[in-house]
């Protein structure tokens, strides 16, 4: 269980596999465990590094000052401490924003970028959703109920045709010993609410793959494509039968896209 002591946080991370470095940055309300469906296939090709962002998992203290820029700085410090840069950096949702900020600020540490269900934009509706979920938690709503309210925003509609799968996901969330508290979640939502992505796209100069979900209720494909368009070296792929958590809905397709993008399968990716 490795940790990295920084000036104001102790950053927990997981590392495994062998090969070129791949840094995975989790999204809102998520930590290193959220990458579970991809760990085994990716560790066959990469040294996979998965930090717990500020306010999540085993990174302490839970109430450290948090912003997208601060989390990008933590990621840079981790790569430097491990001697693993330049790395392929992949981020999901808010993790995609962190990844883009890292690539813009420290291109020396990023060989290529993959943003998943993410784009340089901040939708007021999504902040409203998370603020509402926080309010419900503060009112004492049972933890399983706010998760049930969140899940339809995360997963493809077909996931709900298998209720036992949804119930297993709810149970896993309830049983997870490092789940984000409501107080920590509030810090993270405030960081998203304060974030301004204006002008970020042109600052991302590394080769970039955007993996978008065909049924994303949080980051709709059309809006995401428009927001991503000013990244210079960009290629966009859509995972058709997937919702916002596309790495859970379609883990095989996402893992294969990451491997192709890195050229780890012998083929090199090219920007559109």
C-alpha positions as CSV (number, residue, x, y, z in Angstrom):
1,X,0.0,0.0,0.0
2,X,2.4,2.7,-1.2
3,X,2.0,6.4,-0.2
4,X,3.8,9.5,-1.2
5,X,4.2,12.3,1.3
6,X,3.7,15.7,-0.3
7,X,3.6,19.1,1.4
8,X,0.0,19.0,2.4
9,X,-1.3,15.5,1.6
10,X,-0.1,11.9,1.8
11,X,-1.1,10.6,-1.6
12,X,-2.1,6.9,-1.7
13,X,-1.5,5.1,-5.0
14,X,-1.5,1.6,-6.4
15,X,1.1,0.4,-8.9
16,X,1.4,-2.9,-10.8
17,X,2.3,-4.5,-14.1
18,X,5.3,-4.0,-16.3
19,X,5.9,-2.0,-19.4
20,X,5.6,1.7,-20.2
21,X,3.9,3.8,-17.6
22,X,0.2,4.4,-17.7
23,X,-1.3,6.8,-15.1
24,X,-5.0,6.5,-14.5
25,X,-6.9,9.4,-12.9
26,X,-10.3,8.7,-11.4
27,X,-13.4,10.8,-11.6
28,X,-15.8,12.3,-9.2
29,X,-16.6,10.3,-6.0
30,X,-14.1,7.7,-7.2
31,X,-10.6,6.5,-6.3
32,X,-8.0,4.0,-7.5
33,X,-10.5,1.1,-7.0
34,X,-12.8,2.5,-9.7
35,X,-10.4,1.2,-12.4
36,X,-10.9,-2.5,-11.3
37,X,-12.3,-3.8,-14.6
38,X,-9.2,-2.5,-16.5
39,X,-6.4,-3.4,-14.1
40,X,-5.7,-7.0,-15.2
41,X,-5.8,-6.3,-19.0
42,X,-3.8,-3.1,-18.7
43,X,-1.1,-4.5,-16.3
44,X,-0.3,-7.1,-19.0
45,X,1.0,-4.1,-21.2
46,X,1.9,-1.3,-18.8
47,X,3.2,-0.2,-15.5
48,X,-0.2,1.0,-14.2
49,X,-0.3,3.8,-11.6
50,X,-3.6,4.6,-9.9
51,X,-3.6,7.4,-7.3
52,X,-6.4,8.2,-4.9
53,X,-7.2,11.9,-5.7
54,X,-7.5,14.4,-2.8
55,X,-10.6,13.8,-0.7
56,X,-10.9,10.2,-1.9
57,X,-9.8,6.7,-0.9
58,X,-6.7,6.4,1.4
59,X,-5.2,9.8,0.6
60,X,-5.1,11.9,3.8
61,X,-6.2,14.3,5.1
62,X,-9.6,14.1,3.6
63,X,-10.2,17.8,4.0
64,X,-7.0,19.1,2.4
65,X,-7.4,22.1,0.0
66,X,-8.6,20.7,-3.3
67,X,-8.8,22.0,-6.8
68,X,-8.3,20.5,-10.3
69,X,-5.0,22.2,-10.5
70,X,-3.9,20.8,-7.1
71,X,-4.8,17.3,-8.2
72,X,-2.9,17.8,-11.4
73,X,0.1,18.9,-9.3
74,X,-0.2,15.8,-7.2
75,X,-0.2,13.6,-10.3
76,X,3.0,15.4,-11.6
77,X,4.7,14.9,-8.2
78,X,3.8,11.2,-8.2
79,X,5.3,10.6,-11.7
80,X,8.4,12.5,-10.7
81,X,8.8,10.6,-7.5
82,X,8.4,7.3,-9.2
83,X,10.7,8.3,-12.1
84,X,7.9,7.2,-14.5
85,X,7.5,10.1,-16.9
86,X,6.8,10.8,-19.6
87,X,3.7,8.6,-19.2
88,X,0.5,7.9,-21.1
89,X,-2.0,9.6,-18.8
90,X,-5.7,8.6,-18.9
91,X,-8.5,10.3,-16.9
92,X,-12.2,9.5,-16.5
93,X,-14.7,12.3,-16.2
94,X,-13.2,14.9,-13.7
95,X,-10.1,12.8,-13.9
96,X,-10.0,13.8,-17.6
97,X,-9.9,17.4,-16.6
98,X,-7.1,16.7,-14.2
99,X,-5.2,14.8,-17.0
100,X,-5.7,17.8,-19.4
101,X,-4.4,20.2,-16.8
102,X,-1.4,18.0,-16.2
103,X,-0.6,17.7,-19.9
104,X,-1.0,21.5,-20.3
105,X,1.2,22.4,-17.3
106,X,3.8,19.6,-17.6
107,X,4.0,18.2,-21.1
108,X,7.4,16.9,-20.2
109,X,5.7,14.3,-18.0
110,X,3.0,13.3,-20.5
111,X,3.7,11.3,-23.7
112,X,0.1,11.0,-24.7
113,X,-3.3,11.6,-23.2
114,X,-6.6,9.8,-23.1
115,X,-9.7,11.5,-21.8
116,X,-12.7,9.3,-21.1
117,X,-16.3,10.6,-20.9
118,X,-14.7,14.0,-20.4
119,X,-14.1,17.3,-22.2
120,X,-12.8,20.8,-21.2
121,X,-16.2,22.0,-20.1
122,X,-18.2,22.3,-16.8
123,X,-21.9,21.7,-17.1
124,X,-24.0,23.5,-14.4
125,X,-26.5,20.7,-14.6
126,X,-23.9,18.2,-13.3
127,X,-22.9,20.5,-10.5
128,X,-26.6,20.8,-9.6
129,X,-26.9,17.0,-9.6
130,X,-24.0,16.5,-7.2
131,X,-25.2,19.3,-5.0
132,X,-28.6,17.6,-4.8
133,X,-27.1,14.3,-3.9
134,X,-25.0,16.0,-1.2
135,X,-28.1,17.6,0.2
136,X,-29.9,14.2,0.3
137,X,-26.9,12.7,2.1
138,X,-26.9,15.6,4.6
139,X,-30.6,15.0,5.3
140,X,-29.7,11.5,6.4
141,X,-30.8,9.6,3.3
142,X,-29.7,6.0,3.5
143,X,-26.5,5.5,1.6
144,X,-27.9,3.0,-0.7
145,X,-30.6,5.4,-1.8
146,X,-28.3,8.2,-3.0
147,X,-26.3,5.6,-4.9
148,X,-29.5,4.4,-6.5
149,X,-30.2,8.0,-7.5
150,X,-26.7,8.3,-9.0
151,X,-26.5,5.0,-10.9
152,X,-28.9,5.9,-13.8
153,X,-26.6,8.8,-14.6
154,X,-23.5,6.5,-14.7
155,X,-24.4,3.3,-16.6
156,X,-25.9,2.3,-20.0
157,X,-29.7,1.6,-19.8
158,X,-29.0,-2.1,-20.6
159,X,-27.2,-2.4,-17.3
160,X,-30.6,-2.1,-15.5
161,X,-31.9,-5.2,-17.4
162,X,-29.7,-7.1,-15.0
163,X,-31.0,-6.0,-11.6
164,X,-28.7,-8.5,-9.8
165,X,-25.7,-6.7,-11.4
166,X,-27.0,-3.3,-10.2
167,X,-27.6,-4.7,-6.7
168,X,-24.1,-6.1,-6.6
169,X,-22.8,-2.6,-7.5
170,X,-24.8,-1.1,-4.7
171,X,-23.5,-3.6,-2.2
172,X,-19.9,-3.1,-3.3
173,X,-20.3,0.6,-2.8
174,X,-21.8,0.2,0.6
175,X,-19.1,-2.4,1.7
176,X,-16.1,-0.4,0.3
177,X,-14.1,0.5,3.4
178,X,-12.6,3.7,1.8
179,X,-15.8,5.2,0.4
180,X,-15.8,9.0,0.2
181,X,-17.8,10.6,3.0
182,X,-20.4,13.3,2.4
183,X,-18.1,15.9,3.8
184,X,-15.2,14.9,1.5
185,X,-17.6,14.7,-1.4
186,X,-18.6,18.3,-0.7
187,X,-15.0,19.5,-1.0
188,X,-14.6,17.7,-4.3
189,X,-17.9,19.1,-5.7
190,X,-16.8,22.6,-4.7
191,X,-13.6,22.0,-6.7
192,X,-15.6,21.1,-9.8
193,X,-17.9,24.0,-9.3
194,X,-15.0,26.5,-9.1
195,X,-13.1,25.0,-12.1
196,X,-13.0,27.1,-15.2
197,X,-11.8,25.1,-18.3
198,X,-11.8,28.2,-20.6
199,X,-8.8,28.1,-22.9
200,X,-7.6,24.6,-21.8
201,X,-8.0,22.9,-25.1
202,X,-5.3,24.7,-27.1
203,X,-2.8,24.3,-24.2
204,X,-3.0,20.5,-24.5
205,X,-0.3,19.9,-27.1
206,X,0.3,16.2,-26.6
207,X,-1.4,13.5,-28.8
208,X,-4.8,13.1,-27.4
209,X,-7.5,10.4,-27.7
210,X,-11.0,11.2,-26.5
211,X,-13.1,8.1,-25.7
212,X,-16.7,9.2,-25.5
213,X,-19.7,7.1,-24.5
214,X,-22.6,6.8,-26.9
215,X,-25.2,7.0,-24.1
216,X,-23.5,9.4,-21.7
217,X,-26.1,11.2,-19.5
218,X,-23.5,13.4,-17.8
219,X,-21.2,14.4,-20.7
220,X,-23.3,14.2,-23.9
221,X,-21.3,13.2,-27.0
222,X,-22.2,16.2,-29.2
223,X,-21.3,18.8,-26.5
224,X,-18.1,16.9,-25.7
225,X,-17.0,16.8,-29.3
226,X,-17.6,20.6,-29.6
227,X,-15.6,21.3,-26.4
228,X,-12.7,19.0,-27.4
229,X,-12.4,20.4,-31.0
230,X,-9.6,22.9,-30.2
231,X,-7.2,20.3,-28.9
232,X,-4.6,20.3,-31.7
233,X,-3.6,16.7,-31.9
234,X,-6.9,15.0,-31.2
235,X,-8.6,11.8,-32.2
236,X,-12.1,10.9,-31.0
237,X,-13.7,7.5,-30.7
238,X,-17.1,6.6,-29.5
239,X,-17.9,3.5,-27.4
240,X,-21.5,2.9,-28.6
241,X,-23.2,0.8,-25.9
242,X,-21.8,2.6,-22.9
243,X,-22.9,5.2,-20.4
244,X,-20.7,7.7,-18.5
245,X,-18.9,4.9,-16.7
246,X,-17.8,3.4,-20.0
247,X,-14.9,1.5,-18.4
248,X,-17.5,-0.5,-16.5
249,X,-20.1,-0.8,-19.3
250,X,-17.5,-1.8,-21.9
251,X,-14.2,-2.6,-20.2
252,X,-12.8,-4.7,-23.1
253,X,-13.4,-1.9,-25.7
254,X,-11.8,0.7,-23.4
255,X,-8.8,-1.4,-22.5
256,X,-8.2,-2.2,-26.2
257,X,-8.4,1.5,-27.1
258,X,-5.9,2.4,-24.4
259,X,-3.5,-0.3,-25.7
260,X,-3.9,0.8,-29.3
261,X,-3.4,4.4,-28.4
262,X,-0.1,3.7,-26.7
263,X,1.1,1.5,-29.6
264,X,1.4,-1.3,-27.0
265,X,-0.2,-3.7,-29.5
266,X,2.4,-2.9,-32.1
267,X,0.4,-0.3,-33.9
268,X,0.9,3.4,-33.4
269,X,-2.0,5.8,-32.9
270,X,-2.3,8.9,-35.1
271,X,-4.2,12.1,-34.4
272,X,-7.0,13.1,-36.7
